[in-house]
């Protein structure tokens, strides 16, 4: 089966807004989603981008309020106003949990969506072990085992490798998707991905 490669952070607002739609598109096209959780700060730094925290108040207001709320309504993906309380916490544990599941050949589509949704809808702290355990249980996964593995050196090495791969492939934000080598940045490109899969690739 072919893949849609998905570079993102599990605390990314725009990854959340596109998450459910991405799953629908992938299923319709007969594709699996290849999850590549990354250290978004390192990706932004590698691309020469200015972190959101260092952008002007007007830019932050536009992206973290106006655009999120517009897309929230359009995608029917409820989102809180403003940045979540714990938005700047480390994503190492959450991403490690996702990677640990993938290393065990577990489908993480639902877990990734649960993390994104909980962070942006419910103000969940994705650095909190108990929160991640609960989210894993909601999608019927063995959270305890995955969390025990999440910070292991070999799992975090995959996280670092994902990040370096993203930088090498000119990824400059989350979410970024690759379809047969073609890069699409931003969840607002999902309709273009759907069109490419249906018209160019015949949905296979």
MILOMI-562154 format. One line per 2 residues: number of its first residue (from 1); for each residue x, y, z of N, C-alpha, C. Coordinates in Angstrom, 3 decimals, always signed. Layout:
// MILOMI-562154
NUM) X:Y:Z:X:Y:Z:X:Y:Z; ...;
***
This chain:
// MILOMI-562154
1) +0.844:-1.201:+0.000:+0.000:+0.000:+0.000:+0.878:+1.250:+0.000; +0.465:+2.260:-0.763:+1.187:+3.519:-0.803:+0.810:+4.395:+0.390;
3) +1.633:+5.422:+0.621:+1.484:+6.250:+1.804:+1.296:+7.719:+1.454; +0.685:+8.445:+2.375:+0.776:+9.892:+2.452:+1.715:+10.175:+3.620;
5) +2.855:+10.787:+3.347:+3.801:+11.105:+4.417:+3.327:+12.374:+5.129; +3.395:+12.355:+6.446:+2.753:+13.381:+7.273:+3.747:+13.864:+8.331;
7) +4.358:+15.018:+8.082:+5.279:+15.632:+9.031:+4.502:+16.664:+9.847; +4.535:+16.544:+11.172:+3.711:+17.406:+12.018:+4.187:+17.333:+13.461;
9) +3.665:+18.247:+14.257:+3.783:+18.150:+15.704:+2.395:+17.902:+16.271; +2.304:+17.092:+17.297:+1.005:+16.739:+17.883:+0.409:+17.856:+18.727;
11) +1.048:+19.056:+18.716:+0.413:+20.215:+19.355:+0.118:+21.310:+18.330; +0.197:+20.975:+17.043:+0.019:+21.946:+15.967:-1.463:+22.209:+15.702;
13) -1.848:+23.481:+15.768:-3.251:+23.844:+15.533:-3.710:+23.427:+14.144; -2.894:+23.691:+13.150:-3.334:+23.427:+11.784:-3.251:+21.941:+11.440;
15) -2.377:+21.197:+12.119:-2.425:+19.733:+11.986:-3.756:+19.226:+12.546; -4.181:+19.770:+13.694:-5.470:+19.384:+14.264:-6.612:+19.681:+13.298;
17) -6.625:+20.867:+12.738:-7.733:+21.260:+11.875:-7.838:+20.385:+10.630; -6.736:+19.812:+10.195:-6.773:+18.947:+9.017:-6.784:+17.469:+9.315;
19) -6.661:+17.092:+10.584:-6.439:+15.693:+10.947:-7.565:+14.764:+10.500; -8.787:+15.098:+10.820:-9.912:+14.231:+10.450:-10.066:+14.164:+8.932;
21) -9.898:+15.298:+8.268:-10.036:+15.334:+6.807:-8.949:+14.510:+6.130; -7.722:+14.574:+6.660:-6.627:+13.771:+6.114:-6.967:+12.288:+6.171;
23) -7.533:+11.834:+7.277:-7.879:+10.416:+7.423:-8.920:+9.999:+6.390; -9.903:+10.861:+6.152:-10.938:+10.561:+5.156:-10.328:+10.459:+3.761;
25) -9.464:+11.398:+3.421:-8.825:+11.410:+2.097:-7.967:+10.166:+1.911; -7.200:+9.814:+2.938:-6.324:+8.646:+2.834:-7.138:+7.370:+2.636;
27) -8.199:+7.214:+3.409:-9.028:+6.009:+3.263:-9.641:+5.925:+1.873; -10.169:+7.034:+1.371:-10.810:+7.034:+0.055:-9.826:+6.685:-1.047;
29) -8.560:+7.073:-0.861:-7.537:+6.814:-1.871:-6.838:+5.476:-1.685; -7.188:+4.746:-0.626:-6.515:+3.486:-0.355:-5.078:+3.656:+0.084;
31) -4.807:+4.765:+0.761:-3.450:+5.060:+1.227:-3.395:+4.987:+2.746; -2.249:+4.598:+3.260:-1.991:+4.713:+4.688:-1.291:+6.035:+4.956;
33) -1.388:+6.509:+6.181:-0.704:+7.728:+6.592:+0.597:+7.329:+7.291; +1.709:+7.812:+6.767:+3.014:+7.570:+7.389:+3.308:+8.741:+8.318;
35) +3.104:+8.535:+9.600:+3.272:+9.604:+10.579:+4.746:+9.871:+10.827; +5.129:+11.165:+10.796:+6.502:+11.577:+11.051:+6.495:+12.724:+12.072;
37) +6.222:+12.440:+13.336:+6.255:+13.512:+14.334:+7.646:+14.135:+14.405; +7.684:+15.474:+14.488:+8.963:+16.183:+14.469:+9.036:+17.201:+15.607;
39) +10.261:+17.595:+15.924:+10.503:+18.727:+16.821:+10.287:+19.985:+15.994; +9.129:+20.602:+16.150:+8.752:+21.705:+15.274:+9.666:+22.912:+15.438;
41) +10.129:+23.170:+16.648:+11.055:+24.286:+16.838:+12.329:+24.097:+16.033; +12.847:+22.878:+16.022:+14.056:+22.585:+15.235:+13.771:+22.703:+13.748;
43) +12.615:+22.272:+13.299:+12.260:+22.371:+11.883:+12.175:+23.838:+11.464; +11.515:+24.658:+12.292:+11.406:+26.079:+11.976:+12.786:+26.731:+11.940;
45) +13.612:+26.378:+12.905:+14.977:+26.919:+12.947:+15.760:+26.499:+11.710; +15.635:+25.227:+11.342:+16.358:+24.723:+10.183:+15.921:+25.362:+8.879;
47) +14.662:+25.776:+8.838:+14.137:+26.407:+7.629:+14.374:+27.915:+7.617; +14.920:+28.432:+8.718:+15.143:+29.872:+8.794:+13.889:+30.662:+9.095;
49) +12.841:+29.985:+9.607:+11.584:+30.666:+9.921:+11.652:+31.315:+11.299; +10.812:+32.319:+11.511:+10.713:+32.988:+12.803:+9.666:+32.256:+13.636;
51) +10.002:+31.771:+14.838:+9.005:+31.109:+15.680:+7.833:+32.034:+15.959; +6.641:+31.445:+16.146:+5.447:+32.257:+16.366:+5.602:+33.182:+17.567;
53) +6.291:+32.715:+18.600:+6.451:+33.533:+19.802:+7.210:+34.824:+19.527; +8.006:+34.844:+18.451:+8.805:+36.026:+18.119:+8.183:+36.857:+17.003;
55) +7.005:+36.482:+16.539:+6.346:+37.251:+15.488:+5.560:+38.411:+16.090; +5.126:+39.305:+15.252:+4.437:+40.492:+15.746:+3.100:+40.114:+16.378;
57) +2.602:+40.934:+17.293:+1.286:+40.660:+17.882:+0.194:+40.521:+16.825; +0.267:+41.315:+15.767:-0.750:+41.231:+14.712:-0.692:+39.878:+14.002;
59) +0.519:+39.383:+13.715:+0.644:+38.067:+13.088:+0.149:+36.959:+13.999; +0.500:+37.048:+15.280:+0.062:+36.011:+16.222:-1.457:+36.016:+16.351;
61) -2.037:+37.181:+16.407:-3.493:+37.271:+16.518:-4.172:+36.692:+15.285; -3.593:+36.946:+14.125:-4.200:+36.446:+12.894:-4.142:+34.920:+12.840;
63) -2.954:+34.353:+13.086:-2.814:+32.904:+12.945:-3.389:+32.129:+14.114; -3.265:+32.661:+15.340:-3.726:+31.916:+16.510:-5.148:+32.269:+16.919;
65) -5.798:+33.142:+16.189:-7.193:+33.473:+16.500:-8.029:+33.438:+15.236; -7.848:+34.412:+14.377:-8.708:+34.541:+13.207:-8.688:+33.290:+12.333;
67) -7.507:+32.868:+11.912:-7.425:+31.735:+10.991:-7.872:+30.426:+11.634; -7.486:+30.222:+12.883:-7.884:+28.985:+13.552:-9.400:+28.907:+13.678;
69) -10.027:+29.998:+14.058:-11.474:+29.977:+14.225:-12.201:+29.833:+12.881; -11.682:+30.443:+11.834:-12.280:+30.277:+10.508:-12.246:+28.808:+10.084;
71) -11.070:+28.211:+10.193:-10.933:+26.824:+9.759:-11.641:+25.863:+10.704; -11.706:+26.219:+11.979:-12.445:+25.402:+12.938:-13.899:+25.263:+12.514;
73) -14.488:+26.368:+12.107:-15.885:+26.321:+11.654:-16.002:+25.548:+10.339; -15.082:+25.783:+9.429:-15.144:+25.147:+8.113:-14.956:+23.634:+8.211;
75) -14.035:+23.208:+9.063:-13.739:+21.773:+9.215:-14.613:+21.103:+10.277; -15.456:+21.854:+10.952:-16.251:+21.313:+12.058:-15.333:+20.657:+13.092;
77) -14.282:+21.407:+13.457:-13.291:+20.936:+14.426:-13.196:+21.980:+15.535; -13.987:+21.844:+16.591:-14.021:+22.871:+17.637:-12.640:+23.147:+18.220;
79) -12.320:+24.434:+18.370:-11.025:+24.833:+18.919:-11.217:+25.992:+19.881; -10.426:+25.980:+20.941:-10.471:+27.052:+21.917:-9.918:+28.339:+21.298;
81) -10.257:+29.468:+21.883:-9.703:+30.752:+21.463:-8.295:+30.911:+22.045; -7.364:+31.346:+21.230:-6.016:+31.586:+21.722:-5.197:+30.320:+21.856;
83) -3.982:+30.494:+22.362:-3.058:+29.367:+22.501:-3.408:+28.560:+23.748; -3.333:+27.227:+23.662:-3.560:+26.407:+24.862:-2.562:+26.760:+25.969;
85) -2.980:+26.529:+27.188:-2.175:+26.887:+28.360:-0.795:+26.247:+28.325; -0.709:+24.993:+27.888:+0.544:+24.228:+27.956:+1.211:+24.103:+26.585;
87) +0.959:+25.051:+25.714:+1.392:+24.918:+24.321:+2.910:+24.852:+24.176; +3.653:+25.449:+25.093:+5.109:+25.501:+24.958:+5.819:+24.358:+25.673;
89) +5.071:+23.413:+26.227:+5.697:+22.268:+26.899:+6.331:+21.316:+25.893; +7.252:+20.508:+26.378:+7.949:+19.556:+25.526:+6.984:+18.545:+24.905;
91) +7.248:+18.214:+23.641:+6.442:+17.208:+22.953:+7.151:+15.855:+22.887; +8.269:+15.723:+23.565:+9.067:+14.491:+23.463:+8.277:+13.260:+23.900;
93) +7.526:+13.365:+24.998:+6.794:+12.199:+25.495:+5.651:+11.837:+24.559; +4.880:+12.823:+24.123:+3.756:+12.553:+23.218:+4.236:+11.979:+21.901;
95) +5.259:+12.593:+21.330:+5.778:+12.082:+20.055:+6.412:+10.711:+20.236; +7.079:+10.519:+21.369:+7.651:+9.206:+21.643:+6.589:+8.133:+21.754;
97) +5.449:+8.472:+22.338:+4.333:+7.522:+22.436:+3.845:+7.133:+21.038; +3.697:+8.116:+20.165:+3.281:+7.829:+18.795:+4.297:+6.937:+18.085;
99) +5.557:+7.277:+18.219:+6.603:+6.513:+17.534:+6.698:+5.103:+18.097; +6.583:+4.969:+19.419:+6.617:+3.635:+20.027:+5.503:+2.768:+19.471;
101) +4.326:+3.346:+19.291:+3.210:+2.596:+18.710:+3.519:+2.205:+17.268; +4.070:+3.133:+16.501:+4.396:+2.822:+15.106:+5.468:+1.741:+15.003;
103) +6.427:+1.771:+15.917:+7.477:+0.754:+15.914:+6.907:-0.636:+16.205; +5.745:-0.680:+16.844:+5.055:-1.943:+17.109:+3.983:-2.227:+16.061;
105) +4.024:-1.479:+14.958:+3.105:-1.636:+13.822:+1.654:-1.408:+14.224; +1.442:-0.444:+15.118:+0.097:-0.058:+15.543:-0.329:+1.158:+14.734;
107) -1.542:+1.156:+14.224:-2.093:+2.292:+13.506:-2.318:+3.435:+14.506; -1.656:+4.570:+14.271:-1.741:+5.669:+15.241:-2.619:+6.818:+14.757;
109) -3.371:+6.630:+13.676:-4.216:+7.717:+13.174:-5.129:+8.269:+14.274; -5.808:+7.376:+14.991:-6.763:+7.822:+16.013:-6.059:+8.434:+17.217;
111) -4.906:+7.890:+17.595:-4.169:+8.434:+18.733:-3.660:+9.838:+18.419; -3.098:+10.021:+17.236:-2.602:+11.347:+16.853:-3.740:+12.359:+16.855;
113) -4.876:+11.972:+16.305:-6.019:+12.894:+16.290:-6.495:+13.188:+17.704; -6.508:+12.183:+18.559:-6.951:+12.385:+19.940:-6.049:+13.385:+20.664;
115) -4.736:+13.302:+20.429:-3.812:+14.259:+21.041:-4.070:+15.673:+20.539; -4.149:+15.814:+19.230:-4.375:+17.131:+18.638:-5.687:+17.749:+19.129;
117) -6.729:+16.948:+19.111:-8.047:+17.431:+19.515:-8.068:+17.818:+20.989; -7.476:+16.987:+21.828:-7.477:+17.269:+23.264:-6.718:+18.561:+23.570;
119) -5.628:+18.785:+22.853:-4.825:+19.982:+23.099:-5.575:+21.244:+22.693; -6.176:+21.213:+21.499:-6.794:+22.428:+20.965:-8.261:+22.610:+21.338;
121) -8.945:+21.545:+21.660:-10.341:+21.682:+22.068:-10.475:+21.758:+23.583; -9.668:+20.949:+24.284:-9.845:+20.781:+25.724:-8.705:+21.346:+26.560;
123) -7.717:+21.992:+25.924:-6.586:+22.592:+26.636:-5.759:+21.545:+27.382; -5.616:+20.363:+26.780:-4.871:+19.283:+27.426:-3.367:+19.528:+27.365;
125) -2.676:+19.089:+28.410:-1.221:+19.183:+28.488:-0.626:+17.890:+27.929; -0.028:+17.962:+26.747:+0.505:+16.763:+26.100:+1.883:+16.368:+26.624;
127) +2.368:+17.081:+27.628:+3.585:+16.647:+28.314:+3.256:+15.876:+29.594; +1.980:+15.764:+29.903:+1.532:+15.118:+31.135:+1.263:+13.635:+30.882;
129) +1.943:+12.786:+31.619:+1.846:+11.341:+31.403:+0.428:+10.820:+31.620; -0.243:+11.288:+32.662:-1.598:+10.809:+32.945:-2.559:+11.199:+31.822;
131) -2.389:+12.393:+31.296:-3.228:+12.829:+30.182:-3.022:+11.942:+28.966; -1.766:+11.654:+28.643:-1.476:+10.802:+27.490:-1.985:+9.380:+27.712;
133) -1.882:+8.890:+28.944:-2.406:+7.550:+29.242:-3.909:+7.505:+28.982; -4.601:+8.534:+29.434:-6.052:+8.587:+29.219:-6.392:+8.641:+27.734;
135) -5.677:+9.450:+26.978:-5.942:+9.553:+25.546:-5.692:+8.225:+24.838; -4.643:+7.538:+25.239:-4.382:+6.228:+24.650:-5.496:+5.242:+24.936;
137) -5.994:+5.277:+26.150:-7.094:+4.370:+26.518:-8.357:+4.675:+25.717; -8.589:+5.951:+25.406:-9.807:+6.292:+24.657:-9.800:+5.699:+23.253;
139) -8.606:+5.405:+22.726:-8.531:+4.787:+21.389:-8.086:+3.331:+21.499; -8.267:+2.774:+22.704:-8.098:+1.333:+22.958:-6.664:+0.849:+22.742;
141) -5.698:+1.646:+23.212:-4.292:+1.250:+23.139:-3.745:+0.988:+24.539; -2.662:+0.224:+24.597:-1.979:-0.076:+25.857:-1.073:+1.114:+26.190;
143) -1.648:+2.131:+26.791:-0.923:+3.372:+27.053:+0.310:+3.161:+27.902; +0.207:+2.330:+28.933:+1.310:+2.171:+29.869:+2.553:+1.639:+29.168;
145) +2.380:+0.637:+28.330:+3.526:+0.080:+27.608:+4.131:+1.108:+26.673; +3.293:+1.817:+25.952:+3.791:+2.816:+25.003:+4.511:+3.955:+25.715;
147) +3.995:+4.373:+26.859:+4.639:+5.453:+27.598:+5.945:+5.010:+28.234; +6.039:+3.749:+28.603:+7.311:+3.235:+29.127:+8.397:+3.276:+28.060;
149) +8.003:+3.097:+26.813:+8.956:+3.090:+25.706:+9.244:+4.484:+25.151; +8.363:+5.434:+25.427:+8.356:+6.705:+24.700:+9.664:+7.485:+24.779;
151) +10.328:+7.465:+25.915:+11.554:+8.247:+26.072:+12.815:+7.408:+25.929; +12.665:+6.159:+25.511:+13.831:+5.300:+25.296:+14.718:+5.894:+24.208;
153) +16.036:+5.742:+24.324:+16.948:+6.351:+23.347:+16.639:+5.985:+21.909; +16.260:+4.730:+21.663:+16.010:+4.315:+20.284:+14.738:+4.958:+19.717;
155) +13.758:+5.244:+20.592:+12.534:+5.908:+20.139:+12.803:+7.390:+19.882; +13.519:+8.023:+20.788:+13.853:+9.423:+20.587:+14.813:+9.623:+19.418;
157) +15.582:+8.597:+19.096:+16.446:+8.675:+17.908:+15.603:+8.751:+16.639; +14.479:+8.042:+16.623:+13.574:+8.122:+15.468:+12.984:+9.527:+15.383;
159) +12.626:+10.073:+16.528:+12.100:+11.447:+16.570:+13.126:+12.428:+15.981; +14.363:+12.290:+16.391:+15.423:+13.164:+15.868:+15.621:+12.946:+14.377;
161) +15.557:+11.683:+13.944:+15.732:+11.388:+12.515:+14.592:+11.972:+11.687; +13.359:+11.897:+12.209:+12.221:+12.528:+11.523:+12.472:+14.019:+11.338;
163) +12.968:+14.646:+12.397:+13.221:+16.091:+12.370:+14.289:+16.436:+11.339; +15.377:+15.684:+11.334:+16.446:+15.949:+10.373:+15.979:+15.680:+8.945;
165) +15.159:+14.653:+8.765:+14.612:+14.374:+7.430:+13.725:+15.520:+6.961; +12.910:+16.036:+7.870:+12.046:+17.158:+7.514:+12.866:+18.355:+7.063;
167) +13.916:+18.662:+7.797:+14.777:+19.790:+7.431:+15.430:+19.536:+6.079; +15.923:+18.317:+5.865:+16.586:+17.979:+4.607:+15.638:+18.074:+3.417;
169) +14.339:+17.837:+3.675:+13.358:+17.872:+2.584:+12.622:+19.212:+2.495; +13.184:+20.219:+3.156:+12.692:+21.604:+3.074:+11.313:+21.802:+3.691;
171) +10.951:+20.975:+4.652:+9.725:+21.207:+5.412:+9.926:+22.469:+6.253; +8.931:+23.346:+6.281:+9.086:+24.582:+7.042:+7.899:+24.870:+7.951;
173) +7.061:+23.867:+8.203:+5.958:+24.062:+9.125:+5.127:+22.810:+9.271; +4.164:+22.869:+10.175:+3.278:+21.737:+10.466:+1.836:+22.149:+10.234;
175) +1.111:+21.299:+9.483:+1.485:+20.011:+8.904:+2.049:+20.176:+7.493; +2.905:+19.234:+7.130:+3.398:+19.130:+5.759:+3.193:+17.691:+5.301;
177) +2.673:+17.548:+4.097:+2.358:+16.237:+3.545:+3.177:+16.020:+2.269; +3.552:+14.780:+2.030:+4.181:+14.403:+0.759:+3.337:+13.312:+0.115;
179) +2.983:+13.522:-1.140:+2.264:+12.531:-1.930:+3.128:+12.197:-3.130; +3.647:+10.978:-3.141:+4.527:+10.538:-4.223:+5.654:+11.536:-4.466;
181) +6.222:+12.034:-3.370:+7.356:+12.943:-3.448:+7.011:+14.402:-3.574; +5.759:+14.739:-3.868:+5.341:+16.141:-3.986:+4.946:+16.680:-2.615;
183) +5.490:+17.856:-2.261:+5.229:+18.437:-0.954:+4.028:+19.372:-0.986; +3.194:+19.264:+0.053:+2.055:+20.151:+0.253:+2.145:+20.678:+1.683;
185) +2.281:+21.983:+1.843:+2.371:+22.565:+3.178:+1.026:+23.146:+3.594; +0.557:+22.735:+4.771:-0.642:+23.316:+5.360:-1.893:+22.508:+5.096;
187) -2.763:+22.463:+6.111:-3.997:+21.694:+5.973:-4.941:+22.304:+4.937; -4.712:+23.555:+4.571:-5.528:+24.165:+3.522:-5.174:+23.636:+2.138;
189) -4.179:+22.747:+2.062:-3.833:+22.089:+0.797:-4.447:+20.697:+0.670; -5.237:+20.295:+1.656:-5.782:+18.939:+1.628:-6.677:+18.689:+0.422;
191) -7.428:+19.691:+0.021:-8.271:+19.504:-1.161:-7.431:+19.302:-2.412; -6.255:+19.944:-2.460:-5.345:+19.715:-3.588:-4.775:+18.299:-3.556;
193) -4.496:+17.813:-2.353:-4.032:+16.428:-2.215:-5.123:+15.465:-2.690; -6.342:+15.722:-2.259:-7.461:+14.876:-2.679:-7.593:+14.874:-4.197;
195) -7.475:+16.034:-4.795:-7.567:+16.143:-6.262:-6.432:+15.385:-6.928; -5.217:+15.523:-6.407:-4.068:+14.838:-6.994:-4.238:+13.317:-6.924;
197) -4.722:+12.833:-5.795:-4.907:+11.396:-5.641:-6.020:+10.865:-6.540; -7.064:+11.646:-6.696:-8.207:+11.201:-7.499:-7.939:+11.325:-8.998;
199) -7.377:+12.445:-9.413:-7.229:+12.721:-10.845:-5.883:+12.246:-11.414; -4.815:+12.515:-10.679:-3.499:+12.172:-11.205:-3.125:+10.736:-10.933;
201) -3.455:+10.284:-9.725:-3.027:+8.947:-9.316:-4.174:+7.945:-9.289; -5.330:+8.376:-9.652:-6.452:+7.438:-9.756:-6.916:+6.889:-8.441;
203) -6.517:+7.557:-7.329:-6.980:+7.110:-5.998:-6.327:+5.819:-5.550; -5.182:+5.453:-6.124:-4.519:+4.205:-5.718:-3.154:+4.505:-5.139;
***
